[in-house]
């Protein structure tokens, strides 16, 4: 594990030289190196306090994969010389912190890097965002996460005082206490985000630059899911009594927000809210505490990371050409960028869980898990599946069809780099189901 970390640390001084694409290529190489490190043991590549099992492996791979795609999508920053050295520095720190979070084998180290990953993303949102509201978005993100995570720190101290160790191996204690349950898990609920504490997410997404949106949707939301996957084992007893309430709240929230998506006019806002819908389904599946739910939620995290990130890239491609994210201005794109329309279709169909995407597989597993928990969940699941198809088709049909905006006189056509970004989002998303047995081990 140290070789990956050192690779990233040695990339940091390189970011002060004027070689934007070199760093991107080196990150590609790093993600390929890591891809071949897959192993079938319990924990592998253990070194000091780092190591990974299957859960962390896929999320670390996702972080590295989206890391170089973020650089690829941010050509504008490089072209306009918009402090791109600092940008690369922040991005490298972000990837480093995320990988350390996912590969840590110690509760305190996990907490430390979980919080540290907040700093680069806030600097990215506040430094390279588009509207003046980005300051408010940054403050929302910061305070939501900080307020919820301080109780977790207190819980870690409490745990250490009683059990004298914070290693994952010893986290098999059983707490039958609602206060401790919320102290530990509240920060993950905010990070997911769970319905009612999701308010920071649309703001942060809409104000962030494309790379910020990609990493927020792709990896930052997964920190919450990963934390729950790891630490819900401590709350089995209270979970049997209490998860039921959160599960229903989450499913209801997913339904309400999927209806809210249908009346968004800002494309980026629509995709941000659809993230909340996906995550609420993932979260409720996880709370059933059964195997299907766990595996399905892990798959949903990976699928959503690739799919949402790809959609944000698509919206940004339109934004860079038409200088607007409004659905009223981005109409009739099929007339002027027909080849982009295909990618819109592919990404949107993955978003509504059409085969052969990983979204479909994960949704099938989550639906299995939720229906086996209670047949009454069927109603919510039917409605969420229906409305998620509705808002996906709404996004596609409104942006691609209709009369295009007469103010568009000339614009830059798409280049190979932009198609490659979309290709690298879509291919793993739709080919991974062939090897889904890895995810179900």
Rosetta blueprint (number, residue, H / E / L):
1 X L
2 X H
3 X H
4 X H
5 X H
6 X H
7 X H
8 X H
9 X H
10 X H
11 X H
12 X H
13 X H
14 X H
15 X L
16 X L
17 X L
18 X L
19 X L
20 X H
21 X H
22 X H
23 X H
24 X H
25 X H
26 X H
27 X H
28 X H
29 X H
30 X H
31 X H
32 X H
33 X H
34 X H
35 X H
36 X L
37 X L
38 X L
39 X L
40 X L
41 X L
42 X L
43 X L
44 X E
45 X E
46 X E
47 X E
48 X L
49 X L
50 X E
51 X E
52 X E
53 X L
54 X H
55 X H
56 X H
57 X H
58 X H
59 X H
60 X H
61 X H
62 X H
63 X H
64 X H
65 X H
66 X H
67 X H
68 X H
69 X H
70 X H
71 X H
72 X H
73 X H
74 X L
75 X H
76 X H
77 X H
78 X H
79 X H
80 X L
81 X L
82 X L
83 X L
84 X H
85 X H
86 X H
87 X H
88 X H
89 X H
90 X H
91 X H
92 X H
93 X H
94 X H
95 X H
96 X H
97 X H
98 X H
99 X H
100 X H
101 X H
102 X H
103 X H
104 X E
105 X L
106 X E
107 X H
108 X H
109 X H
110 X H
111 X H
112 X H
113 X H
114 X H
115 X H
116 X H
117 X H
118 X H
119 X H
120 X H
121 X H
122 X H
123 X H
124 X H
125 X H
126 X H
127 X H
128 X H
129 X L
130 X L
131 X L
132 X L
133 X L
134 X H
135 X H
136 X H
137 X H
138 X H
139 X H
140 X H
141 X H
142 X H
143 X H
144 X H
145 X H
146 X H
147 X H
148 X H
149 X H
150 X H
151 X H
152 X H
153 X H
154 X H
155 X H
156 X H
157 X H
158 X H
159 X H
160 X H
161 X H
162 X H
163 X H
164 X L
165 X L
166 X L
167 X E
168 X H
169 X H
170 X H
171 X L
172 X L
173 X L
174 X L
175 X L
176 X L
177 X L
178 X H
179 X H
180 X H
181 X H
182 X H
183 X H
184 X H
185 X H
186 X H
187 X H
188 X H
189 X H
190 X H
191 X H
192 X H
193 X L
194 X L
195 X L
196 X L
197 X L
198 X L
199 X H
200 X H
201 X H
202 X H
203 X H
204 X H
205 X H
206 X H
207 X H
208 X L
209 X L
210 X H
211 X H
212 X H
213 X H
214 X H
215 X H
216 X H
217 X H
218 X H
219 X H
220 X H
221 X H
222 X H
223 X H
224 X H
225 X H
226 X H
227 X H
228 X H
229 X H
230 X H
231 X H
232 X H
233 X H
234 X H
235 X H
236 X H
237 X H
238 X H
239 X H
240 X H
241 X H
242 X H
243 X H
244 X H
245 X H
246 X H
247 X H
248 X H
249 X H
250 X H
251 X H
252 X H
253 X H
254 X H
255 X H
256 X H
257 X H
258 X H
259 X H
260 X H
261 X H
262 X L
263 X L
264 X L
265 X L
266 X E
267 X H
268 X H
269 X H
270 X H
271 X H
272 X H
273 X H
274 X H
275 X H
276 X H
277 X H
278 X H
279 X H
280 X H
281 X H
282 X H
283 X H
284 X H
285 X H
286 X H
287 X H
288 X L
289 X L
290 X L
291 X H
292 X H
293 X H
294 X H
295 X H
296 X H
297 X H
298 X H
299 X H
300 X H
301 X H
302 X H
303 X H
304 X H
305 X H
306 X H
307 X H
308 X H
309 X H
310 X H
311 X H
312 X H
313 X H
314 X H
315 X H
316 X H
317 X H
318 X H
319 X H
320 X H
321 X H
322 X H
323 X L
324 X L
325 X L
326 X E
327 X L
328 X L
329 X L
330 X L
331 X L
332 X L
333 X H
334 X H
335 X H
336 X H
337 X L
338 X H
339 X H
340 X H
341 X H
342 X H
343 X H
344 X H
345 X H
346 X H
347 X H
348 X H
349 X H
350 X H
351 X H
352 X L
353 X L
354 X L
355 X L
356 X L
357 X L
358 X H
359 X H
360 X H
361 X H
362 X H
363 X H
364 X H
365 X H
366 X H
367 X H
368 X H
369 X H
370 X H
371 X H
372 X H
373 X H
374 X L
375 X L
376 X L
377 X H
378 X H
379 X H
380 X H
381 X H
382 X H
383 X H
384 X H
385 X H
386 X H
387 X H
388 X H
389 X H
390 X H
391 X H
392 X H
393 X H
394 X H
395 X H
396 X H
397 X H
398 X H
399 X H
400 X H
401 X L
402 X L
403 X L
404 X L
405 X L
406 X L
407 X L
408 X L
409 X L
410 X L
411 X L
412 X L
413 X L
414 X L
415 X L
416 X H
417 X H
418 X H
419 X H
420 X H
421 X H
422 X H
423 X H
424 X H
425 X H
426 X H
427 X H
428 X H
429 X H
430 X H
431 X H
432 X H
433 X H
434 X H
435 X H
436 X H
437 X H
438 X H
439 X H
440 X L
441 X L
